[in-house]
């Protein structure tokens, strides 16, 4: 059975940022929806909405059942979202954003106290760290990707 967009996003929010509190989960949801609505660059060309963004190869480990040939137990199929995850998914789908990441297209967990200044390569610049995730806005170079 295929997941609805709300279910898919709620499971992704839980999987990607479930331990990051409301602000961290909303920030991740903001980035995902930014990718689904950006009209230029790589994401603007490859997507026709939320599903295309989430299932774009190599973007979200939680959407992969295997990584490096090994089973990935932390995937959306193993997630059991609670009401907060659905609320945040609906909040994001309605067009709401966390202001500090309102234009961010990337986030990642560096598993260290430091966020790198550019990500990926030089098409994104660091804006803020929320919980364990570093968030990045696009540079002008992103439009050429």
mmCIF file of the C-alpha atoms, coordinates in Angstrom:
data_MODEL
# 
_entry.id   MODEL 
# 
loop_
_atom_site.group_PDB 
_atom_site.id 
_atom_site.type_symbol 
_atom_site.label_atom_id 
_atom_site.label_alt_id 
_atom_site.label_comp_id 
_atom_site.label_asym_id 
_atom_site.label_entity_id 
_atom_site.label_seq_id 
_atom_site.pdbx_PDB_ins_code 
_atom_site.Cartn_x 
_atom_site.Cartn_y 
_atom_site.Cartn_z 
_atom_site.occupancy 
_atom_site.B_iso_or_equiv 
_atom_site.pdbx_formal_charge 
_atom_site.auth_seq_id 
_atom_site.auth_comp_id 
_atom_site.auth_asym_id 
_atom_site.auth_atom_id 
_atom_site.pdbx_PDB_model_num 
ATOM 1   C CA . UNK A 1 1   ? 0.000  0.000  0.000   1.00 0.00 ? 1   UNK A CA 1 
ATOM 2   C CA . UNK A 1 2   ? 1.381  3.398  -0.976  1.00 0.00 ? 2   UNK A CA 1 
ATOM 3   C CA . UNK A 1 3   ? 1.733  6.049  1.705   1.00 0.00 ? 3   UNK A CA 1 
ATOM 4   C CA . UNK A 1 4   ? -0.110 9.360  1.358   1.00 0.00 ? 4   UNK A CA 1 
ATOM 5   C CA . UNK A 1 5   ? 2.089  12.462 1.167   1.00 0.00 ? 5   UNK A CA 1 
ATOM 6   C CA . UNK A 1 6   ? 1.303  13.276 4.815   1.00 0.00 ? 6   UNK A CA 1 
ATOM 7   C CA . UNK A 1 7   ? 2.156  9.734  5.951   1.00 0.00 ? 7   UNK A CA 1 
ATOM 8   C CA . UNK A 1 8   ? 5.346  9.697  3.898   1.00 0.00 ? 8   UNK A CA 1 
ATOM 9   C CA . UNK A 1 9   ? 6.484  13.055 5.259   1.00 0.00 ? 9   UNK A CA 1 
ATOM 10  C CA . UNK A 1 10  ? 5.526  12.174 8.870   1.00 0.00 ? 10  UNK A CA 1 
ATOM 11  C CA . UNK A 1 11  ? 7.577  8.970  8.675   1.00 0.00 ? 11  UNK A CA 1 
ATOM 12  C CA . UNK A 1 12  ? 10.509 10.836 7.136   1.00 0.00 ? 12  UNK A CA 1 
ATOM 13  C CA . UNK A 1 13  ? 10.375 13.540 9.818   1.00 0.00 ? 13  UNK A CA 1 
ATOM 14  C CA . UNK A 1 14  ? 10.419 10.896 12.553  1.00 0.00 ? 14  UNK A CA 1 
ATOM 15  C CA . UNK A 1 15  ? 13.229 8.962  10.898  1.00 0.00 ? 15  UNK A CA 1 
ATOM 16  C CA . UNK A 1 16  ? 15.421 11.947 10.002  1.00 0.00 ? 16  UNK A CA 1 
ATOM 17  C CA . UNK A 1 17  ? 14.838 14.167 13.052  1.00 0.00 ? 17  UNK A CA 1 
ATOM 18  C CA . UNK A 1 18  ? 12.727 12.330 15.639  1.00 0.00 ? 18  UNK A CA 1 
ATOM 19  C CA . UNK A 1 19  ? 15.128 13.133 18.454  1.00 0.00 ? 19  UNK A CA 1 
ATOM 20  C CA . UNK A 1 20  ? 15.548 16.797 17.572  1.00 0.00 ? 20  UNK A CA 1 
ATOM 21  C CA . UNK A 1 21  ? 12.450 18.245 19.258  1.00 0.00 ? 21  UNK A CA 1 
ATOM 22  C CA . UNK A 1 22  ? 9.681  20.227 17.581  1.00 0.00 ? 22  UNK A CA 1 
ATOM 23  C CA . UNK A 1 23  ? 12.003 22.923 16.204  1.00 0.00 ? 23  UNK A CA 1 
ATOM 24  C CA . UNK A 1 24  ? 14.459 20.403 14.758  1.00 0.00 ? 24  UNK A CA 1 
ATOM 25  C CA . UNK A 1 25  ? 11.678 18.349 13.171  1.00 0.00 ? 25  UNK A CA 1 
ATOM 26  C CA . UNK A 1 26  ? 10.080 21.482 11.705  1.00 0.00 ? 26  UNK A CA 1 
ATOM 27  C CA . UNK A 1 27  ? 13.453 22.615 10.347  1.00 0.00 ? 27  UNK A CA 1 
ATOM 28  C CA . UNK A 1 28  ? 13.979 19.282 8.564   1.00 0.00 ? 28  UNK A CA 1 
ATOM 29  C CA . UNK A 1 29  ? 10.401 19.398 7.219   1.00 0.00 ? 29  UNK A CA 1 
ATOM 30  C CA . UNK A 1 30  ? 11.083 22.941 5.970   1.00 0.00 ? 30  UNK A CA 1 
ATOM 31  C CA . UNK A 1 31  ? 14.127 21.775 4.001   1.00 0.00 ? 31  UNK A CA 1 
ATOM 32  C CA . UNK A 1 32  ? 12.231 18.868 2.477   1.00 0.00 ? 32  UNK A CA 1 
ATOM 33  C CA . UNK A 1 33  ? 9.384  21.127 1.367   1.00 0.00 ? 33  UNK A CA 1 
ATOM 34  C CA . UNK A 1 34  ? 11.856 23.751 0.108   1.00 0.00 ? 34  UNK A CA 1 
ATOM 35  C CA . UNK A 1 35  ? 13.299 21.104 -2.186  1.00 0.00 ? 35  UNK A CA 1 
ATOM 36  C CA . UNK A 1 36  ? 9.807  20.122 -3.326  1.00 0.00 ? 36  UNK A CA 1 
ATOM 37  C CA . UNK A 1 37  ? 8.948  23.697 -4.288  1.00 0.00 ? 37  UNK A CA 1 
ATOM 38  C CA . UNK A 1 38  ? 12.211 25.267 -5.469  1.00 0.00 ? 38  UNK A CA 1 
ATOM 39  C CA . UNK A 1 39  ? 11.930 26.268 -9.112  1.00 0.00 ? 39  UNK A CA 1 
ATOM 40  C CA . UNK A 1 40  ? 15.586 26.258 -10.141 1.00 0.00 ? 40  UNK A CA 1 
ATOM 41  C CA . UNK A 1 41  ? 18.772 24.204 -9.916  1.00 0.00 ? 41  UNK A CA 1 
ATOM 42  C CA . UNK A 1 42  ? 18.970 20.442 -9.484  1.00 0.00 ? 42  UNK A CA 1 
ATOM 43  C CA . UNK A 1 43  ? 15.873 20.092 -7.315  1.00 0.00 ? 43  UNK A CA 1 
ATOM 44  C CA . UNK A 1 44  ? 13.850 22.351 -9.583  1.00 0.00 ? 44  UNK A CA 1 
ATOM 45  C CA . UNK A 1 45  ? 14.650 20.113 -12.552 1.00 0.00 ? 45  UNK A CA 1 
ATOM 46  C CA . UNK A 1 46  ? 14.247 16.664 -11.010 1.00 0.00 ? 46  UNK A CA 1 
ATOM 47  C CA . UNK A 1 47  ? 11.119 17.048 -8.961  1.00 0.00 ? 47  UNK A CA 1 
ATOM 48  C CA . UNK A 1 48  ? 7.418  17.126 -9.459  1.00 0.00 ? 48  UNK A CA 1 
ATOM 49  C CA . UNK A 1 49  ? 6.702  17.423 -5.756  1.00 0.00 ? 49  UNK A CA 1 
ATOM 50  C CA . UNK A 1 50  ? 7.343  15.750 -2.457  1.00 0.00 ? 50  UNK A CA 1 
ATOM 51  C CA . UNK A 1 51  ? 7.720  12.138 -3.623  1.00 0.00 ? 51  UNK A CA 1 
ATOM 52  C CA . UNK A 1 52  ? 10.290 12.961 -6.288  1.00 0.00 ? 52  UNK A CA 1 
ATOM 53  C CA . UNK A 1 53  ? 12.344 14.889 -3.742  1.00 0.00 ? 53  UNK A CA 1 
ATOM 54  C CA . UNK A 1 54  ? 12.229 12.183 -1.087  1.00 0.00 ? 54  UNK A CA 1 
ATOM 55  C CA . UNK A 1 55  ? 12.952 9.310  -3.447  1.00 0.00 ? 55  UNK A CA 1 
ATOM 56  C CA . UNK A 1 56  ? 15.715 11.095 -5.369  1.00 0.00 ? 56  UNK A CA 1 
ATOM 57  C CA . UNK A 1 57  ? 18.646 8.646  -5.210  1.00 0.00 ? 57  UNK A CA 1 
ATOM 58  C CA . UNK A 1 58  ? 21.234 9.333  -2.548  1.00 0.00 ? 58  UNK A CA 1 
ATOM 59  C CA . UNK A 1 59  ? 19.352 12.097 -0.755  1.00 0.00 ? 59  UNK A CA 1 
ATOM 60  C CA . UNK A 1 60  ? 17.692 10.619 2.351   1.00 0.00 ? 60  UNK A CA 1 
ATOM 61  C CA . UNK A 1 61  ? 19.059 7.494  4.029   1.00 0.00 ? 61  UNK A CA 1 
ATOM 62  C CA . UNK A 1 62  ? 15.687 6.947  5.710   1.00 0.00 ? 62  UNK A CA 1 
ATOM 63  C CA . UNK A 1 63  ? 14.125 6.258  2.307   1.00 0.00 ? 63  UNK A CA 1 
ATOM 64  C CA . UNK A 1 64  ? 16.580 3.439  1.637   1.00 0.00 ? 64  UNK A CA 1 
ATOM 65  C CA . UNK A 1 65  ? 16.100 -0.097 2.904   1.00 0.00 ? 65  UNK A CA 1 
ATOM 66  C CA . UNK A 1 66  ? 19.724 -0.927 2.161   1.00 0.00 ? 66  UNK A CA 1 
ATOM 67  C CA . UNK A 1 67  ? 22.869 1.166  2.386   1.00 0.00 ? 67  UNK A CA 1 
ATOM 68  C CA . UNK A 1 68  ? 26.158 -0.182 1.107   1.00 0.00 ? 68  UNK A CA 1 
ATOM 69  C CA . UNK A 1 69  ? 24.578 -3.575 0.501   1.00 0.00 ? 69  UNK A CA 1 
ATOM 70  C CA . UNK A 1 70  ? 23.442 -3.910 4.120   1.00 0.00 ? 70  UNK A CA 1 
ATOM 71  C CA . UNK A 1 71  ? 19.971 -3.674 5.588   1.00 0.00 ? 71  UNK A CA 1 
ATOM 72  C CA . UNK A 1 72  ? 19.151 -0.220 6.968   1.00 0.00 ? 72  UNK A CA 1 
ATOM 73  C CA . UNK A 1 73  ? 16.848 -0.700 9.975   1.00 0.00 ? 73  UNK A CA 1 
ATOM 74  C CA . UNK A 1 74  ? 16.288 3.047  10.294  1.00 0.00 ? 74  UNK A CA 1 
ATOM 75  C CA . UNK A 1 75  ? 13.983 3.462  7.331   1.00 0.00 ? 75  UNK A CA 1 
ATOM 76  C CA . UNK A 1 76  ? 10.503 4.905  6.892   1.00 0.00 ? 76  UNK A CA 1 
ATOM 77  C CA . UNK A 1 77  ? 8.897  1.458  6.738   1.00 0.00 ? 77  UNK A CA 1 
ATOM 78  C CA . UNK A 1 78  ? 9.981  0.782  10.326  1.00 0.00 ? 78  UNK A CA 1 
ATOM 79  C CA . UNK A 1 79  ? 8.813  4.146  11.673  1.00 0.00 ? 79  UNK A CA 1 
ATOM 80  C CA . UNK A 1 80  ? 5.652  4.504  13.745  1.00 0.00 ? 80  UNK A CA 1 
ATOM 81  C CA . UNK A 1 81  ? 4.774  8.217  13.665  1.00 0.00 ? 81  UNK A CA 1 
ATOM 82  C CA . UNK A 1 82  ? 2.827  9.820  16.466  1.00 0.00 ? 82  UNK A CA 1 
ATOM 83  C CA . UNK A 1 83  ? 0.400  12.749 16.230  1.00 0.00 ? 83  UNK A CA 1 
ATOM 84  C CA . UNK A 1 84  ? 3.208  15.323 16.504  1.00 0.00 ? 84  UNK A CA 1 
ATOM 85  C CA . UNK A 1 85  ? 4.837  13.955 13.334  1.00 0.00 ? 85  UNK A CA 1 
ATOM 86  C CA . UNK A 1 86  ? 1.565  14.189 11.413  1.00 0.00 ? 86  UNK A CA 1 
ATOM 87  C CA . UNK A 1 87  ? 0.974  17.686 12.779  1.00 0.00 ? 87  UNK A CA 1 
ATOM 88  C CA . UNK A 1 88  ? 4.412  18.830 11.599  1.00 0.00 ? 88  UNK A CA 1 
ATOM 89  C CA . UNK A 1 89  ? 3.936  17.146 8.207   1.00 0.00 ? 89  UNK A CA 1 
ATOM 90  C CA . UNK A 1 90  ? 0.615  18.957 7.733   1.00 0.00 ? 90  UNK A CA 1 
ATOM 91  C CA . UNK A 1 91  ? 2.192  22.196 8.976   1.00 0.00 ? 91  UNK A CA 1 
ATOM 92  C CA . UNK A 1 92  ? 4.983  21.924 6.373   1.00 0.00 ? 92  UNK A CA 1 
ATOM 93  C CA . UNK A 1 93  ? 2.722  20.828 3.500   1.00 0.00 ? 93  UNK A CA 1 
ATOM 94  C CA . UNK A 1 94  ? 0.540  23.893 4.246   1.00 0.00 ? 94  UNK A CA 1 
ATOM 95  C CA . UNK A 1 95  ? 3.558  26.084 3.418   1.00 0.00 ? 95  UNK A CA 1 
ATOM 96  C CA . UNK A 1 96  ? 4.778  26.955 6.903   1.00 0.00 ? 96  UNK A CA 1 
ATOM 97  C CA . UNK A 1 97  ? 8.525  27.339 7.514   1.00 0.00 ? 97  UNK A CA 1 
ATOM 98  C CA . UNK A 1 98  ? 10.994 27.834 10.332  1.00 0.00 ? 98  UNK A CA 1 
ATOM 99  C CA . UNK A 1 99  ? 12.365 31.328 9.610   1.00 0.00 ? 99  UNK A CA 1 
ATOM 100 C CA . UNK A 1 100 ? 16.044 30.561 10.138  1.00 0.00 ? 100 UNK A CA 1 
ATOM 101 C CA . UNK A 1 101 ? 15.933 27.799 7.517   1.00 0.00 ? 101 UNK A CA 1 
ATOM 102 C CA . UNK A 1 102 ? 13.243 29.323 5.268   1.00 0.00 ? 102 UNK A CA 1 
ATOM 103 C CA . UNK A 1 103 ? 15.543 29.041 2.229   1.00 0.00 ? 103 UNK A CA 1 
ATOM 104 C CA . UNK A 1 104 ? 17.707 26.063 3.213   1.00 0.00 ? 104 UNK A CA 1 
ATOM 105 C CA . UNK A 1 105 ? 17.976 23.154 0.799   1.00 0.00 ? 105 UNK A CA 1 
ATOM 106 C CA . UNK A 1 106 ? 20.334 20.929 2.793   1.00 0.00 ? 106 UNK A CA 1 
ATOM 107 C CA . UNK A 1 107 ? 20.925 19.639 6.281   1.00 0.00 ? 107 UNK A CA 1 
ATOM 108 C CA . UNK A 1 108 ? 23.163 16.978 7.693   1.00 0.00 ? 108 UNK A CA 1 
ATOM 109 C CA . UNK A 1 109 ? 24.416 15.611 10.984  1.00 0.00 ? 109 UNK A CA 1 
ATOM 110 C CA . UNK A 1 110 ? 28.204 16.032 11.128  1.00 0.00 ? 110 UNK A CA 1 
ATOM 111 C CA . UNK A 1 111 ? 28.504 13.767 14.186  1.00 0.00 ? 111 UNK A CA 1 
ATOM 112 C CA . UNK A 1 112 ? 30.848 16.405 15.613  1.00 0.00 ? 112 UNK A CA 1 
ATOM 113 C CA . UNK A 1 113 ? 30.466 19.803 17.279  1.00 0.00 ? 113 UNK A CA 1 
ATOM 114 C CA . UNK A 1 114 ? 31.411 21.670 14.098  1.00 0.00 ? 114 UNK A CA 1 
ATOM 115 C CA . UNK A 1 115 ? 29.462 22.380 10.941  1.00 0.00 ? 115 UNK A CA 1 
ATOM 116 C CA . UNK A 1 116 ? 31.448 22.805 7.758   1.00 0.00 ? 116 UNK A CA 1 
ATOM 117 C CA . UNK A 1 117 ? 31.108 26.233 6.088   1.00 0.00 ? 117 UNK A CA 1 
ATOM 118 C CA . UNK A 1 118 ? 30.006 24.939 2.676   1.00 0.00 ? 118 UNK A CA 1 
ATOM 119 C CA . UNK A 1 119 ? 27.770 22.036 1.715   1.00 0.00 ? 119 UNK A CA 1 
ATOM 120 C CA . UNK A 1 120 ? 27.672 20.290 -0.672  1.00 0.00 ? 120 UNK A CA 1 
ATOM 121 C CA . UNK A 1 121 ? 30.838 21.561 -2.304  1.00 0.00 ? 121 UNK A CA 1 
ATOM 122 C CA . UNK A 1 122 ? 30.263 25.294 -2.760  1.00 0.00 ? 122 UNK A CA 1 
ATOM 123 C CA . UNK A 1 123 ? 26.583 25.390 -3.695  1.00 0.00 ? 123 UNK A CA 1 
ATOM 124 C CA . UNK A 1 124 ? 25.401 25.811 -0.089  1.00 0.00 ? 124 UNK A CA 1 
ATOM 125 C CA . UNK A 1 125 ? 26.568 27.982 2.797   1.00 0.00 ? 125 UNK A CA 1 
ATOM 126 C CA . UNK A 1 126 ? 26.078 27.336 6.507   1.00 0.00 ? 126 UNK A CA 1 
ATOM 127 C CA . UNK A 1 127 ? 23.278 29.280 8.220   1.00 0.00 ? 127 UNK A CA 1 
ATOM 128 C CA . UNK A 1 128 ? 22.498 27.607 11.550  1.00 0.00 ? 128 UNK A CA 1 
ATOM 129 C CA . UNK A 1 129 ? 22.796 24.503 13.632  1.00 0.00 ? 129 UNK A CA 1 
ATOM 130 C CA . UNK A 1 130 ? 19.611 23.172 15.207  1.00 0.00 ? 130 UNK A CA 1 
ATOM 131 C CA . UNK A 1 131 ? 20.173 20.226 17.499  1.00 0.00 ? 131 UNK A CA 1 
ATOM 132 C CA . UNK A 1 132 ? 22.481 17.795 15.744  1.00 0.00 ? 132 UNK A CA 1 
ATOM 133 C CA . UNK A 1 133 ? 21.801 19.122 12.237  1.00 0.00 ? 133 UNK A CA 1 
ATOM 134 C CA . UNK A 1 134 ? 23.636 21.806 10.271  1.00 0.00 ? 134 UNK A CA 1 
ATOM 135 C CA . UNK A 1 135 ? 21.508 23.741 7.745   1.00 0.00 ? 135 UNK A CA 1 
ATOM 136 C CA . UNK A 1 136 ? 22.638 25.312 4.485   1.00 0.00 ? 136 UNK A CA 1 
ATOM 137 C CA . UNK A 1 137 ? 21.179 27.890 2.097   1.00 0.00 ? 137 UNK A CA 1 
ATOM 138 C CA . UNK A 1 138 ? 21.965 27.811 -1.623  1.00 0.00 ? 138 UNK A CA 1 
ATOM 139 C CA . UNK A 1 139 ? 24.636 30.049 -3.138  1.00 0.00 ? 139 UNK A CA 1 
ATOM 140 C CA . UNK A 1 140 ? 24.279 31.557 -6.601  1.00 0.00 ? 140 UNK A CA 1 
ATOM 141 C CA . UNK A 1 141 ? 26.256 28.570 -7.909  1.00 0.00 ? 141 UNK A CA 1 
ATOM 142 C CA . UNK A 1 142 ? 23.382 26.230 -6.955  1.00 0.00 ? 142 UNK A CA 1 
ATOM 143 C CA . UNK A 1 143 ? 21.255 27.600 -9.812  1.00 0.00 ? 143 UNK A CA 1 
ATOM 144 C CA . UNK A 1 144 ? 23.776 26.062 -12.263 1.00 0.00 ? 144 UNK A CA 1 
ATOM 145 C CA . UNK A 1 145 ? 23.482 22.539 -10.826 1.00 0.00 ? 145 UNK A CA 1 
# 
